[in-house]
Amino acid sequence: QVEEELEAACARQAGQLREMGRRERLLRADLRRAGEQLESFKTQVMQVCSPSAAGSTGKSIMEQQVIEKVRQICDENQQSHEREKRLQDELSSRLTKEKEVSANIEVLKNSLWELQ
């Protein structure tokens, strides 16, 4: 009976080992796919950022290049937003002045009309 229990325990452990091996293979395959996707993404980013840098030369793209290019794009985007905000403020200010001038012209017209 002890022998049968040991054989059953060994069989369970063997099953668990096979399952662990299967999971390991799946994880390795997932890891490989993730690496391939990362490389593809880096290439796409570089092609968008700098087509000549990611051309068909087959050179590997350095992660640092991608990081620097993304930083550069983020900085340019931030500067663009700041410029847009300044222009909106300026436009708002000019519209306010234009309304004041229009109101003053209206007052002047009314005054001239009354004088006539």
Chimera marker file (.cmm) of the C-alpha trace (Angstrom):
<marker_set name="trace">
<marker id="1" x="0.000" y="0.000" z="0.000" r="1" g="1" b="0" radius="0.5"/>
<marker id="2" x="2.867" y="2.384" z="0.800" r="1" g="1" b="0" radius="0.5"/>
<marker id="3" x="4.366" y="1.544" z="-2.565" r="1" g="1" b="0" radius="0.5"/>
<marker id="4" x="1.080" y="2.374" z="-4.306" r="1" g="1" b="0" radius="0.5"/>
<marker id="5" x="0.858" y="5.677" z="-2.437" r="1" g="1" b="0" radius="0.5"/>
<marker id="6" x="4.430" y="6.518" z="-3.449" r="1" g="1" b="0" radius="0.5"/>
<marker id="7" x="3.681" y="5.656" z="-7.072" r="1" g="1" b="0" radius="0.5"/>
<marker id="8" x="0.548" y="7.837" z="-6.965" r="1" g="1" b="0" radius="0.5"/>
<marker id="9" x="2.523" y="10.691" z="-5.410" r="1" g="1" b="0" radius="0.5"/>
<marker id="10" x="5.230" y="10.299" z="-8.068" r="1" g="1" b="0" radius="0.5"/>
<marker id="11" x="2.586" y="10.289" z="-10.785" r="1" g="1" b="0" radius="0.5"/>
<marker id="12" x="1.061" y="13.489" z="-9.354" r="1" g="1" b="0" radius="0.5"/>
<marker id="13" x="4.464" y="15.125" z="-9.188" r="1" g="1" b="0" radius="0.5"/>
<marker id="14" x="5.268" y="14.023" z="-12.723" r="1" g="1" b="0" radius="0.5"/>
<marker id="15" x="1.967" y="15.554" z="-13.863" r="1" g="1" b="0" radius="0.5"/>
<marker id="16" x="2.765" y="18.755" z="-12.029" r="1" g="1" b="0" radius="0.5"/>
<marker id="17" x="6.233" y="18.864" z="-13.592" r="1" g="1" b="0" radius="0.5"/>
<marker id="18" x="4.746" y="18.379" z="-17.067" r="1" g="1" b="0" radius="0.5"/>
<marker id="19" x="2.267" y="21.193" z="-16.374" r="1" g="1" b="0" radius="0.5"/>
<marker id="20" x="5.073" y="23.448" z="-15.136" r="1" g="1" b="0" radius="0.5"/>
<marker id="21" x="7.084" y="22.633" z="-18.263" r="1" g="1" b="0" radius="0.5"/>
<marker id="22" x="4.096" y="23.468" z="-20.451" r="1" g="1" b="0" radius="0.5"/>
<marker id="23" x="3.597" y="26.774" z="-18.642" r="1" g="1" b="0" radius="0.5"/>
<marker id="24" x="7.289" y="27.593" z="-18.972" r="1" g="1" b="0" radius="0.5"/>
<marker id="25" x="7.142" y="26.981" z="-22.743" r="1" g="1" b="0" radius="0.5"/>
<marker id="26" x="4.073" y="29.215" z="-23.018" r="1" g="1" b="0" radius="0.5"/>
<marker id="27" x="5.762" y="31.950" z="-20.990" r="1" g="1" b="0" radius="0.5"/>
<marker id="28" x="8.899" y="31.751" z="-23.127" r="1" g="1" b="0" radius="0.5"/>
<marker id="29" x="6.782" y="31.995" z="-26.287" r="1" g="1" b="0" radius="0.5"/>
<marker id="30" x="4.917" y="34.992" z="-24.835" r="1" g="1" b="0" radius="0.5"/>
<marker id="31" x="8.200" y="36.619" z="-23.864" r="1" g="1" b="0" radius="0.5"/>
<marker id="32" x="9.611" y="36.074" z="-27.369" r="1" g="1" b="0" radius="0.5"/>
<marker id="33" x="6.459" y="37.564" z="-28.942" r="1" g="1" b="0" radius="0.5"/>
<marker id="34" x="6.599" y="40.549" z="-26.581" r="1" g="1" b="0" radius="0.5"/>
<marker id="35" x="10.238" y="41.151" z="-27.564" r="1" g="1" b="0" radius="0.5"/>
<marker id="36" x="9.342" y="40.985" z="-31.237" r="1" g="1" b="0" radius="0.5"/>
<marker id="37" x="6.464" y="43.398" z="-30.687" r="1" g="1" b="0" radius="0.5"/>
<marker id="38" x="8.763" y="45.786" z="-28.826" r="1" g="1" b="0" radius="0.5"/>
<marker id="39" x="11.290" y="45.751" z="-31.671" r="1" g="1" b="0" radius="0.5"/>
<marker id="40" x="8.510" y="46.313" z="-34.177" r="1" g="1" b="0" radius="0.5"/>
<marker id="41" x="7.148" y="49.187" z="-32.105" r="1" g="1" b="0" radius="0.5"/>
<marker id="42" x="10.591" y="50.795" z="-31.804" r="1" g="1" b="0" radius="0.5"/>
<marker id="43" x="11.041" y="50.543" z="-35.554" r="1" g="1" b="0" radius="0.5"/>
<marker id="44" x="7.633" y="52.090" z="-36.169" r="1" g="1" b="0" radius="0.5"/>
<marker id="45" x="8.359" y="54.927" z="-33.726" r="1" g="1" b="0" radius="0.5"/>
<marker id="46" x="11.664" y="55.652" z="-35.427" r="1" g="1" b="0" radius="0.5"/>
<marker id="47" x="10.074" y="55.527" z="-38.868" r="1" g="1" b="0" radius="0.5"/>
<marker id="48" x="7.497" y="58.070" z="-37.774" r="1" g="1" b="0" radius="0.5"/>
<marker id="49" x="10.031" y="60.247" z="-35.963" r="1" g="1" b="0" radius="0.5"/>
<marker id="50" x="12.854" y="60.015" z="-38.424" r="1" g="1" b="0" radius="0.5"/>
<marker id="51" x="12.281" y="57.947" z="-41.579" r="1" g="1" b="0" radius="0.5"/>
<marker id="52" x="15.947" y="58.098" z="-42.557" r="1" g="1" b="0" radius="0.5"/>
<marker id="53" x="17.058" y="56.710" z="-39.177" r="1" g="1" b="0" radius="0.5"/>
<marker id="54" x="14.915" y="53.592" z="-39.519" r="1" g="1" b="0" radius="0.5"/>
<marker id="55" x="15.391" y="53.003" z="-43.185" r="1" g="1" b="0" radius="0.5"/>
<marker id="56" x="15.947" y="49.703" z="-44.875" r="1" g="1" b="0" radius="0.5"/>
<marker id="57" x="19.592" y="49.578" z="-43.806" r="1" g="1" b="0" radius="0.5"/>
<marker id="58" x="18.726" y="46.835" z="-41.349" r="1" g="1" b="0" radius="0.5"/>
<marker id="59" x="20.631" y="48.526" z="-38.534" r="1" g="1" b="0" radius="0.5"/>
<marker id="60" x="19.239" y="47.845" z="-35.121" r="1" g="1" b="0" radius="0.5"/>
<marker id="61" x="17.618" y="50.830" z="-33.524" r="1" g="1" b="0" radius="0.5"/>
<marker id="62" x="19.066" y="51.792" z="-30.203" r="1" g="1" b="0" radius="0.5"/>
<marker id="63" x="16.578" y="52.178" z="-27.370" r="1" g="1" b="0" radius="0.5"/>
<marker id="64" x="18.274" y="55.424" z="-26.409" r="1" g="1" b="0" radius="0.5"/>
<marker id="65" x="17.528" y="56.838" z="-29.871" r="1" g="1" b="0" radius="0.5"/>
<marker id="66" x="13.854" y="56.026" z="-29.456" r="1" g="1" b="0" radius="0.5"/>
<marker id="67" x="13.773" y="57.516" z="-25.944" r="1" g="1" b="0" radius="0.5"/>
<marker id="68" x="15.497" y="60.711" z="-27.085" r="1" g="1" b="0" radius="0.5"/>
<marker id="69" x="13.207" y="61.082" z="-30.088" r="1" g="1" b="0" radius="0.5"/>
<marker id="70" x="10.097" y="60.563" z="-27.939" r="1" g="1" b="0" radius="0.5"/>
<marker id="71" x="11.425" y="63.133" z="-25.445" r="1" g="1" b="0" radius="0.5"/>
<marker id="72" x="12.047" y="65.561" z="-28.291" r="1" g="1" b="0" radius="0.5"/>
<marker id="73" x="8.510" y="65.062" z="-29.591" r="1" g="1" b="0" radius="0.5"/>
<marker id="74" x="7.090" y="65.536" z="-26.081" r="1" g="1" b="0" radius="0.5"/>
<marker id="75" x="9.070" y="68.770" z="-25.663" r="1" g="1" b="0" radius="0.5"/>
<marker id="76" x="7.900" y="70.050" z="-29.043" r="1" g="1" b="0" radius="0.5"/>
<marker id="77" x="4.333" y="69.115" z="-28.150" r="1" g="1" b="0" radius="0.5"/>
<marker id="78" x="4.601" y="70.987" z="-24.843" r="1" g="1" b="0" radius="0.5"/>
<marker id="79" x="6.003" y="74.071" z="-26.591" r="1" g="1" b="0" radius="0.5"/>
<marker id="80" x="3.182" y="73.871" z="-29.108" r="1" g="1" b="0" radius="0.5"/>
<marker id="81" x="0.576" y="73.747" z="-26.339" r="1" g="1" b="0" radius="0.5"/>
<marker id="82" x="2.187" y="76.713" z="-24.592" r="1" g="1" b="0" radius="0.5"/>
<marker id="83" x="2.236" y="78.721" z="-27.836" r="1" g="1" b="0" radius="0.5"/>
<marker id="84" x="-1.386" y="77.797" z="-28.513" r="1" g="1" b="0" radius="0.5"/>
<marker id="85" x="-2.324" y="78.992" z="-24.998" r="1" g="1" b="0" radius="0.5"/>
<marker id="86" x="-0.499" y="82.294" z="-25.512" r="1" g="1" b="0" radius="0.5"/>
<marker id="87" x="-2.227" y="82.816" z="-28.864" r="1" g="1" b="0" radius="0.5"/>
<marker id="88" x="-5.628" y="82.009" z="-27.334" r="1" g="1" b="0" radius="0.5"/>
<marker id="89" x="-4.983" y="84.526" z="-24.549" r="1" g="1" b="0" radius="0.5"/>
<marker id="90" x="-3.916" y="87.132" z="-27.096" r="1" g="1" b="0" radius="0.5"/>
<marker id="91" x="-6.996" y="86.459" z="-29.228" r="1" g="1" b="0" radius="0.5"/>
<marker id="92" x="-9.239" y="86.701" z="-26.181" r="1" g="1" b="0" radius="0.5"/>
<marker id="93" x="-7.619" y="90.009" z="-25.228" r="1" g="1" b="0" radius="0.5"/>
<marker id="94" x="-8.058" y="91.392" z="-28.740" r="1" g="1" b="0" radius="0.5"/>
<marker id="95" x="-11.704" y="90.309" z="-28.830" r="1" g="1" b="0" radius="0.5"/>
<marker id="96" x="-12.314" y="92.062" z="-25.521" r="1" g="1" b="0" radius="0.5"/>
<marker id="97" x="-10.692" y="95.244" z="-26.853" r="1" g="1" b="0" radius="0.5"/>
<marker id="98" x="-12.710" y="94.965" z="-30.054" r="1" g="1" b="0" radius="0.5"/>
<marker id="99" x="-15.947" y="94.700" z="-28.034" r="1" g="1" b="0" radius="0.5"/>
<marker id="100" x="-14.945" y="97.776" z="-26.020" r="1" g="1" b="0" radius="0.5"/>
<marker id="101" x="-14.193" y="99.727" z="-29.198" r="1" g="1" b="0" radius="0.5"/>
<marker id="102" x="-17.492" y="98.603" z="-30.733" r="1" g="1" b="0" radius="0.5"/>
<marker id="103" x="-19.338" y="99.696" z="-27.599" r="1" g="1" b="0" radius="0.5"/>
<marker id="104" x="-17.563" y="103.065" z="-27.666" r="1" g="1" b="0" radius="0.5"/>
<marker id="105" x="-18.416" y="103.506" z="-31.353" r="1" g="1" b="0" radius="0.5"/>
<marker id="106" x="-22.034" y="102.724" z="-30.561" r="1" g="1" b="0" radius="0.5"/>
<marker id="107" x="-22.028" y="105.342" z="-27.782" r="1" g="1" b="0" radius="0.5"/>
<marker id="108" x="-20.429" y="107.853" z="-30.161" r="1" g="1" b="0" radius="0.5"/>
<marker id="109" x="-23.014" y="107.106" z="-32.871" r="1" g="1" b="0" radius="0.5"/>
<marker id="110" x="-25.836" y="107.564" z="-30.395" r="1" g="1" b="0" radius="0.5"/>
<marker id="111" x="-24.320" y="110.840" z="-29.159" r="1" g="1" b="0" radius="0.5"/>
<marker id="112" x="-23.924" y="112.127" z="-32.734" r="1" g="1" b="0" radius="0.5"/>
<marker id="113" x="-27.479" y="111.071" z="-33.521" r="1" g="1" b="0" radius="0.5"/>
<marker id="114" x="-28.774" y="112.981" z="-30.500" r="1" g="1" b="0" radius="0.5"/>
<marker id="115" x="-26.759" y="116.061" z="-31.478" r="1" g="1" b="0" radius="0.5"/>
<marker id="116" x="-28.325" y="116.075" z="-34.928" r="1" g="1" b="0" radius="0.5"/>
<link id1="1" id2="2" r="1" g="1" b="0" radius="0.2"/>
<link id1="2" id2="3" r="1" g="1" b="0" radius="0.2"/>
<link id1="3" id2="4" r="1" g="1" b="0" radius="0.2"/>
<link id1="4" id2="5" r="1" g="1" b="0" radius="0.2"/>
<link id1="5" id2="6" r="1" g="1" b="0" radius="0.2"/>
<link id1="6" id2="7" r="1" g="1" b="0" radius="0.2"/>
<link id1="7" id2="8" r="1" g="1" b="0" radius="0.2"/>
<link id1="8" id2="9" r="1" g="1" b="0" radius="0.2"/>
<link id1="9" id2="10" r="1" g="1" b="0" radius="0.2"/>
<link id1="10" id2="11" r="1" g="1" b="0" radius="0.2"/>
<link id1="11" id2="12" r="1" g="1" b="0" radius="0.2"/>
<link id1="12" id2="13" r="1" g="1" b="0" radius="0.2"/>
<link id1="13" id2="14" r="1" g="1" b="0" radius="0.2"/>
<link id1="14" id2="15" r="1" g="1" b="0" radius="0.2"/>
<link id1="15" id2="16" r="1" g="1" b="0" radius="0.2"/>
<link id1="16" id2="17" r="1" g="1" b="0" radius="0.2"/>
<link id1="17" id2="18" r="1" g="1" b="0" radius="0.2"/>
<link id1="18" id2="19" r="1" g="1" b="0" radius="0.2"/>
<link id1="19" id2="20" r="1" g="1" b="0" radius="0.2"/>
<link id1="20" id2="21" r="1" g="1" b="0" radius="0.2"/>
<link id1="21" id2="22" r="1" g="1" b="0" radius="0.2"/>
<link id1="22" id2="23" r="1" g="1" b="0" radius="0.2"/>
<link id1="23" id2="24" r="1" g="1" b="0" radius="0.2"/>
<link id1="24" id2="25" r="1" g="1" b="0" radius="0.2"/>
<link id1="25" id2="26" r="1" g="1" b="0" radius="0.2"/>
<link id1="26" id2="27" r="1" g="1" b="0" radius="0.2"/>
<link id1="27" id2="28" r="1" g="1" b="0" radius="0.2"/>
<link id1="28" id2="29" r="1" g="1" b="0" radius="0.2"/>
<link id1="29" id2="30" r="1" g="1" b="0" radius="0.2"/>
<link id1="30" id2="31" r="1" g="1" b="0" radius="0.2"/>
<link id1="31" id2="32" r="1" g="1" b="0" radius="0.2"/>
<link id1="32" id2="33" r="1" g="1" b="0" radius="0.2"/>
<link id1="33" id2="34" r="1" g="1" b="0" radius="0.2"/>
<link id1="34" id2="35" r="1" g="1" b="0" radius="0.2"/>
<link id1="35" id2="36" r="1" g="1" b="0" radius="0.2"/>
<link id1="36" id2="37" r="1" g="1" b="0" radius="0.2"/>
<link id1="37" id2="38" r="1" g="1" b="0" radius="0.2"/>
<link id1="38" id2="39" r="1" g="1" b="0" radius="0.2"/>
<link id1="39" id2="40" r="1" g="1" b="0" radius="0.2"/>
<link id1="40" id2="41" r="1" g="1" b="0" radius="0.2"/>
<link id1="41" id2="42" r="1" g="1" b="0" radius="0.2"/>
<link id1="42" id2="43" r="1" g="1" b="0" radius="0.2"/>
<link id1="43" id2="44" r="1" g="1" b="0" radius="0.2"/>
<link id1="44" id2="45" r="1" g="1" b="0" radius="0.2"/>
<link id1="45" id2="46" r="1" g="1" b="0" radius="0.2"/>
<link id1="46" id2="47" r="1" g="1" b="0" radius="0.2"/>
<link id1="47" id2="48" r="1" g="1" b="0" radius="0.2"/>
<link id1="48" id2="49" r="1" g="1" b="0" radius="0.2"/>
<link id1="49" id2="50" r="1" g="1" b="0" radius="0.2"/>
<link id1="50" id2="51" r="1" g="1" b="0" radius="0.2"/>
<link id1="51" id2="52" r="1" g="1" b="0" radius="0.2"/>
<link id1="52" id2="53" r="1" g="1" b="0" radius="0.2"/>
<link id1="53" id2="54" r="1" g="1" b="0" radius="0.2"/>
<link id1="54" id2="55" r="1" g="1" b="0" radius="0.2"/>
<link id1="55" id2="56" r="1" g="1" b="0" radius="0.2"/>
<link id1="56" id2="57" r="1" g="1" b="0" radius="0.2"/>
<link id1="57" id2="58" r="1" g="1" b="0" radius="0.2"/>
<link id1="58" id2="59" r="1" g="1" b="0" radius="0.2"/>
<link id1="59" id2="60" r="1" g="1" b="0" radius="0.2"/>
<link id1="60" id2="61" r="1" g="1" b="0" radius="0.2"/>
<link id1="61" id2="62" r="1" g="1" b="0" radius="0.2"/>
<link id1="62" id2="63" r="1" g="1" b="0" radius="0.2"/>
<link id1="63" id2="64" r="1" g="1" b="0" radius="0.2"/>
<link id1="64" id2="65" r="1" g="1" b="0" radius="0.2"/>
<link id1="65" id2="66" r="1" g="1" b="0" radius="0.2"/>
<link id1="66" id2="67" r="1" g="1" b="0" radius="0.2"/>
<link id1="67" id2="68" r="1" g="1" b="0" radius="0.2"/>
<link id1="68" id2="69" r="1" g="1" b="0" radius="0.2"/>
<link id1="69" id2="70" r="1" g="1" b="0" radius="0.2"/>
<link id1="70" id2="71" r="1" g="1" b="0" radius="0.2"/>
<link id1="71" id2="72" r="1" g="1" b="0" radius="0.2"/>
<link id1="72" id2="73" r="1" g="1" b="0" radius="0.2"/>
<link id1="73" id2="74" r="1" g="1" b="0" radius="0.2"/>
<link id1="74" id2="75" r="1" g="1" b="0" radius="0.2"/>
<link id1="75" id2="76" r="1" g="1" b="0" radius="0.2"/>
<link id1="76" id2="77" r="1" g="1" b="0" radius="0.2"/>
<link id1="77" id2="78" r="1" g="1" b="0" radius="0.2"/>
<link id1="78" id2="79" r="1" g="1" b="0" radius="0.2"/>
<link id1="79" id2="80" r="1" g="1" b="0" radius="0.2"/>
<link id1="80" id2="81" r="1" g="1" b="0" radius="0.2"/>
<link id1="81" id2="82" r="1" g="1" b="0" radius="0.2"/>
<link id1="82" id2="83" r="1" g="1" b="0" radius="0.2"/>
<link id1="83" id2="84" r="1" g="1" b="0" radius="0.2"/>
<link id1="84" id2="85" r="1" g="1" b="0" radius="0.2"/>
<link id1="85" id2="86" r="1" g="1" b="0" radius="0.2"/>
<link id1="86" id2="87" r="1" g="1" b="0" radius="0.2"/>
<link id1="87" id2="88" r="1" g="1" b="0" radius="0.2"/>
<link id1="88" id2="89" r="1" g="1" b="0" radius="0.2"/>
<link id1="89" id2="90" r="1" g="1" b="0" radius="0.2"/>
<link id1="90" id2="91" r="1" g="1" b="0" radius="0.2"/>
<link id1="91" id2="92" r="1" g="1" b="0" radius="0.2"/>
<link id1="92" id2="93" r="1" g="1" b="0" radius="0.2"/>
<link id1="93" id2="94" r="1" g="1" b="0" radius="0.2"/>
<link id1="94" id2="95" r="1" g="1" b="0" radius="0.2"/>
<link id1="95" id2="96" r="1" g="1" b="0" radius="0.2"/>
<link id1="96" id2="97" r="1" g="1" b="0" radius="0.2"/>
<link id1="97" id2="98" r="1" g="1" b="0" radius="0.2"/>
<link id1="98" id2="99" r="1" g="1" b="0" radius="0.2"/>
<link id1="99" id2="100" r="1" g="1" b="0" radius="0.2"/>
<link id1="100" id2="101" r="1" g="1" b="0" radius="0.2"/>
<link id1="101" id2="102" r="1" g="1" b="0" radius="0.2"/>
<link id1="102" id2="103" r="1" g="1" b="0" radius="0.2"/>
<link id1="103" id2="104" r="1" g="1" b="0" radius="0.2"/>
<link id1="104" id2="105" r="1" g="1" b="0" radius="0.2"/>
<link id1="105" id2="106" r="1" g="1" b="0" radius="0.2"/>
<link id1="106" id2="107" r="1" g="1" b="0" radius="0.2"/>
<link id1="107" id2="108" r="1" g="1" b="0" radius="0.2"/>
<link id1="108" id2="109" r="1" g="1" b="0" radius="0.2"/>
<link id1="109" id2="110" r="1" g="1" b="0" radius="0.2"/>
<link id1="110" id2="111" r="1" g="1" b="0" radius="0.2"/>
<link id1="111" id2="112" r="1" g="1" b="0" radius="0.2"/>
<link id1="112" id2="113" r="1" g="1" b="0" radius="0.2"/>
<link id1="113" id2="114" r="1" g="1" b="0" radius="0.2"/>
<link id1="114" id2="115" r="1" g="1" b="0" radius="0.2"/>
<link id1="115" id2="116" r="1" g="1" b="0" radius="0.2"/>
</marker_set>
